[in-house]
Amino acid sequence: MAKIKITQIKSKIGSTERQKKTLEALGLNKINAVVEHEATPQIKGMVAKVQHLVSVEE
């Protein structure tokens, strides 16, 4: 599977509790934090829920 690089670009302050938990589940906790994950449908769905807070590179 392809890897995707996810970078948190905005603060989670003011986000819903669900979005905060999604960022935490992705392994992001600070602005400019970067994680790499496999491009599975589950990860893509999580990224879609917080797309306004993160940037994605393939």
Secondary structure, DSSP 8 states (H G I E B T S, - for coil): --EEEEEE-S--TTS-HHHHHHHHHHT--STT-EEEEE--HHHHHHHHHTTTTEEEE-
